[in-house]
Amino acid sequence: MLGLALVMLFLAMFAVTAQLRIPLVSDPLPHLESATWPAALLGTLLLVSDVALPVPSSGVMIAHGAAFGLVPGALLSLVGGTGATLTAYVVGGRSRGLVDRLVTDEQQQRGARLLERHGMWAIVATRPVPMLAETVGILAGTSSTMPWWKVTVAAALGNVVPAVAYAATGALALRFVNGLTVFLAVLAVALLVGILSARAGRPRRGRTGQDQHGDIR
C-alpha cells in the first residue's frame, strides 16, 4: 500500500508539472547541445531531479552522448541516475517517522526481510523503470536493513546499461535506433535481472524437516 501510494503521488506530481509546462523540464535538450561544464552540470542535475519531476531522462542521456561522447556521456548519466536513487533513499529516511505511524511493526519487519533478501537486486532491476525506481529507492530508505553504500552500488549497477545504451545512441548517431527501441531493450535487461534475482532468492527445499535418523521433527 505504501508503494502504491508513492506511485500515485509521483503520478500526481508529474501531471501538475506537465501542466505548468516548465521549458527546462519539458524540453531541456536545447540547453544540452554544447560540451560545456554548465551543460554537464545541468544534465546531471536534471537526472537527479527526475525523482520528483517528469524529466525526459532518456533524452538527457542521449544528449549527453551526443555532446560529450560515449564514455564521458555515459559517466554523466551514471552519476545523475545514481544520484536520483540516493535522493529517493534520503527522502525515505527522512520519512521514517511517518512510516512508523502508518505501518505496523509486523508489516515493517516483513518488508525489512524482503528488502534484506531482494533489496539490492530490486534497486538494480527497477532503476530503468519510471516511478517504480523512485518508489523502491524511498522504500529502501525507510528500512534499516539497507545502508547507503549498498544502495549506491545497486543504483550504479542498475544505471550502467541505460547510461551506456543511451550515450551510444547519441554519440554514434545511431539513427536506426530510436529512444523507444533503447528503452524497450533496457526494460528487457531489467526484467531479466528481476527474474534471476527472484530465482536466486527463492528458498530451496532441503531436508531441514528431518534429523540425521530420518525422523520428522
KAMO-V851702 format. One record per residue. N is the residue number from 1. RES is the residue in one small letter. PHI is phi in degrees with one decimal (999 if undefined). NEAR is the number of other C-alpha atoms within 8 Angstrom. Layout:
# KAMO-V851702
n->N res->RES phi->PHI near->NEAR
n->N res->RES phi->PHI near->NEAR
This chain:
# KAMO-V851702
n->1 res->m phi->999 near->4
n->2 res->l phi->-64.9 near->5
n->3 res->g phi->-62.6 near->9
n->4 res->l phi->-64.0 near->7
n->5 res->a phi->-63.2 near->8
n->6 res->l phi->-65.4 near->9
n->7 res->v phi->-61.6 near->11
n->8 res->m phi->-63.6 near->8
n->9 res->l phi->-64.1 near->8
n->10 res->f phi->-62.7 near->10
n->11 res->l phi->-61.5 near->9
n->12 res->a phi->-64.7 near->8
n->13 res->m phi->-64.2 near->10
n->14 res->f phi->-64.9 near->11
n->15 res->a phi->-64.4 near->8
n->16 res->v phi->-64.0 near->8
n->17 res->t phi->-64.7 near->11
n->18 res->a phi->-64.4 near->10
n->19 res->q phi->-68.3 near->6
n->20 res->l phi->-71.4 near->6
n->21 res->r phi->54.3 near->8
n->22 res->i phi->-72.7 near->8
n->23 res->p phi->-57.4 near->7
n->24 res->l phi->-65.3 near->7
n->25 res->v phi->-88.9 near->12
n->26 res->s phi->-73.0 near->11
n->27 res->d phi->-145.0 near->8
n->28 res->p phi->-83.9 near->10
n->29 res->l phi->-59.5 near->9
n->30 res->p phi->-59.6 near->6
n->31 res->h phi->-88.3 near->8
n->32 res->l phi->-117.6 near->15
n->33 res->e phi->-79.6 near->10
n->34 res->s phi->-98.4 near->7
n->35 res->a phi->-86.7 near->9
n->36 res->t phi->-122.7 near->6
n->37 res->w phi->-63.2 near->6
n->38 res->p phi->-60.6 near->6
n->39 res->a phi->-66.8 near->12
n->40 res->a phi->-63.4 near->12
n->41 res->l phi->-65.0 near->8
n->42 res->l phi->-63.3 near->9
n->43 res->g phi->-62.6 near->15
n->44 res->t phi->-65.0 near->13
n->45 res->l phi->-66.2 near->9
n->46 res->l phi->-63.5 near->13
n->47 res->l phi->-66.3 near->16
n->48 res->v phi->-66.1 near->14
n->49 res->s phi->-72.4 near->10
n->50 res->d phi->-61.9 near->11
n->51 res->v phi->-59.4 near->12
n->52 res->a phi->-122.0 near->8
n->53 res->l phi->-117.2 near->10
n->54 res->p phi->-78.7 near->10
n->55 res->v phi->-76.9 near->10
n->56 res->p phi->-72.3 near->9
n->57 res->s phi->-61.1 near->9
n->58 res->s phi->-63.1 near->9
n->59 res->g phi->-64.7 near->9
n->60 res->v phi->-63.8 near->14
n->61 res->m phi->-68.2 near->16
n->62 res->i phi->-65.3 near->14
n->63 res->a phi->-63.6 near->13
n->64 res->h phi->-58.8 near->19
n->65 res->g phi->-66.4 near->19
n->66 res->a phi->-67.7 near->16
n->67 res->a phi->-85.3 near->13
n->68 res->f phi->-109.8 near->11
n->69 res->g phi->98.5 near->13
n->70 res->l phi->-61.9 near->14
n->71 res->v phi->-69.1 near->10
n->72 res->p phi->-61.8 near->10
n->73 res->g phi->-64.5 near->16
n->74 res->a phi->-65.0 near->16
n->75 res->l phi->-64.1 near->9
n->76 res->l phi->-61.8 near->12
n->77 res->s phi->-67.3 near->15
n->78 res->l phi->-64.3 near->12
n->79 res->v phi->-65.0 near->10
n->80 res->g phi->-65.6 near->14
n->81 res->g phi->-66.5 near->14
n->82 res->t phi->-65.6 near->13
n->83 res->g phi->-62.7 near->10
n->84 res->a phi->-65.3 near->14
n->85 res->t phi->-64.7 near->17
n->86 res->l phi->-65.8 near->13
n->87 res->t phi->-63.7 near->10
n->88 res->a phi->-61.8 near->14
n->89 res->y phi->-62.7 near->16
n->90 res->v phi->-64.9 near->10
n->91 res->v phi->-59.7 near->10
n->92 res->g phi->-62.9 near->14
n->93 res->g phi->-63.5 near->11
n->94 res->r phi->-70.2 near->8
n->95 res->s phi->-96.8 near->9
n->96 res->r phi->-61.5 near->11
n->97 res->g phi->-62.8 near->7
n->98 res->l phi->-65.6 near->7
n->99 res->v phi->-63.2 near->9
n->100 res->d phi->-61.4 near->9
n->101 res->r phi->-80.1 near->7
n->102 res->l phi->-97.8 near->6
n->103 res->v phi->-118.0 near->8
n->104 res->t phi->-70.4 near->8
n->105 res->d phi->-61.7 near->7
n->106 res->e phi->-63.0 near->6
n->107 res->q phi->-67.4 near->8
n->108 res->q phi->-64.9 near->10
n->109 res->q phi->-65.5 near->8
n->110 res->r phi->-64.9 near->8
n->111 res->g phi->-64.8 near->9
n->112 res->a phi->-64.9 near->11
n->113 res->r phi->-65.7 near->8
n->114 res->l phi->-65.1 near->9
n->115 res->l phi->-67.8 near->14
n->116 res->e phi->-65.8 near->9
n->117 res->r phi->-82.8 near->7
n->118 res->h phi->-120.4 near->11
n->119 res->g phi->-54.9 near->11
n->120 res->m phi->-64.7 near->10
n->121 res->w phi->-70.3 near->11
n->122 res->a phi->-64.3 near->11
n->123 res->i phi->-66.7 near->15
n->124 res->v phi->-60.7 near->15
n->125 res->a phi->-72.0 near->12
n->126 res->t phi->-94.2 near->12
n->127 res->r phi->-58.4 near->15
n->128 res->p phi->-79.6 near->12
n->129 res->v phi->-95.2 near->8
n->130 res->p phi->-57.7 near->7
n->131 res->m phi->68.5 near->10
n->132 res->l phi->-66.2 near->10
n->133 res->a phi->-62.4 near->13
n->134 res->e phi->-66.1 near->13
n->135 res->t phi->-62.6 near->12
n->136 res->v phi->-64.0 near->12
n->137 res->g phi->-62.2 near->15
n->138 res->i phi->-67.1 near->14
n->139 res->l phi->-63.0 near->11
n->140 res->a phi->-63.7 near->13
n->141 res->g phi->-69.3 near->15
n->142 res->t phi->-80.9 near->13
n->143 res->s phi->-99.6 near->13
n->144 res->s phi->-88.8 near->7
n->145 res->t phi->-95.2 near->7
n->146 res->m phi->-118.1 near->12
n->147 res->p phi->-69.2 near->7
n->148 res->w phi->-63.3 near->8
n->149 res->w phi->-70.5 near->6
n->150 res->k phi->-66.2 near->9
n->151 res->v phi->-63.3 near->16
n->152 res->t phi->-63.5 near->11
n->153 res->v phi->-63.1 near->8
n->154 res->a phi->-64.3 near->12
n->155 res->a phi->-64.8 near->15
n->156 res->a phi->-63.7 near->13
n->157 res->l phi->-62.5 near->9
n->158 res->g phi->-70.2 near->15
n->159 res->n phi->-93.8 near->15
n->160 res->v phi->-60.8 near->10
n->161 res->v phi->-62.5 near->9
n->162 res->p phi->-63.4 near->12
n->163 res->a phi->-62.3 near->14
n->164 res->v phi->-69.5 near->11
n->165 res->a phi->-64.0 near->10
n->166 res->y phi->-71.0 near->15
n->167 res->a phi->-63.7 near->19
n->168 res->a phi->-64.7 near->14
n->169 res->t phi->-61.3 near->15
n->170 res->g phi->-77.4 near->17
n->171 res->a phi->-72.6 near->13
n->172 res->l phi->-95.7 near->8
n->173 res->a phi->51.6 near->8
n->174 res->l phi->-78.6 near->9
n->175 res->r phi->-67.7 near->6
n->176 res->f phi->-81.8 near->4
n->177 res->v phi->-115.6 near->8
n->178 res->n phi->-95.9 near->9
n->179 res->g phi->-61.4 near->9
n->180 res->l phi->-65.2 near->6
n->181 res->t phi->-62.1 near->8
n->182 res->v phi->-64.4 near->12
n->183 res->f phi->-62.5 near->10
n->184 res->l phi->-65.2 near->8
n->185 res->a phi->-65.3 near->8
n->186 res->v phi->-64.8 near->12
n->187 res->l phi->-63.7 near->10
n->188 res->a phi->-62.7 near->8
n->189 res->v phi->-64.8 near->8
n->190 res->a phi->-63.2 near->14
n->191 res->l phi->-64.3 near->9
n->192 res->l phi->-62.8 near->8
n->193 res->v phi->-62.4 near->11
n->194 res->g phi->-63.2 near->11
n->195 res->i phi->-65.8 near->8
n->196 res->l phi->-64.2 near->8
n->197 res->s phi->-68.1 near->10
n->198 res->a phi->-66.0 near->9
n->199 res->r phi->-67.2 near->7
n->200 res->a phi->-69.0 near->6
n->201 res->g phi->-87.2 near->8
n->202 res->r phi->-72.3 near->6
n->203 res->p phi->-63.8 near->4
n->204 res->r phi->-84.6 near->4
n->205 res->r phi->-80.4 near->4
n->206 res->g phi->-126.5 near->5
n->207 res->r phi->-103.3 near->5
n->208 res->t phi->-69.0 near->5
n->209 res->g phi->-83.5 near->7
n->210 res->q phi->-128.6 near->10
n->211 res->d phi->-91.7 near->9
n->212 res->q phi->-66.0 near->5
n->213 res->h phi->-94.0 near->5
n->214 res->g phi->84.8 near->6
n->215 res->d phi->-83.7 near->7
n->216 res->i phi->-78.9 near->6
n->217 res->r phi->-82.1 near->5
